Amino acid sequence: MGEKMNKWARAIANRIADEWDGKQDFPNDAKLLEDILSKLFMAHPEECYKLIGTGIIEEDFFDNLN
């Protein structure tokens, strides 16, 4: 389950950074945001579950990752 959770953590971090309004003007900051969120989510995977099924991460978001 660890590798799968890391994959999910990276996917969620990527999604949030990709949707950030400042991404176009600050692409390096978007990458920084993604890196930081990935590390946080991997350290605390239970936090990933809280986002699933919300307006942030749709419930079916992981269908393509499995």
N, C-alpha and C positions, 0 to 999 in steps of 0.2 A: 504493500500500500504506500510505502514511502516515496517510491519513484513516481507513482501515479499522482500523489499529492503534490510533489514538486512540479510536475507537469501542469497541474491545475493552478497552482500558485503562480507560476510564470504566465499562464494564459490570462488569469484574472489581472495580474499586474500590467500585462501588455494591453489588455482591453481598456483599463482605466486610464493609462497613460495615452493611449491612442485617442480616447474620447476627450481628453483635456483640451479646453478651449485655447490654451496658449501654445499648443503643439506646433502650429504653423509658424508662429513668430519666434519660438524658442525650442527648436528641435533637440538641442543638447539637453535642455532641462527636462524635456519629455522622456528622454532616454534615462536621465538621472532618476526621475520619478519612477520609471519602470523598474530600474535596478533596486532602488530602495524598497519599493513595495514587494518585489519578489523576495528579497531577504526577510522582510517582516512576515510575509505570509508563510514562508518556509519554516521560519522559527516558531510560528503560531498558526499551524494549519487549521485549527478550529475556527479561526477568524474568517477563513475562506468560506466555510459553510454558512456563515451568517449573511453573506452577500448573495448567495444563490437563491433565486426566486424573487429577487427585489428588482427595482428599476435600474439597478446597476449591472447585475448579471442575471440574464434570463435563466429560467429553470432548464431550458433545453440547450444552453450554451455549450455544455460538455458533450453533447451527443456526437459531435464530430471529432472529439478528442479521444474517445474510447477506442 
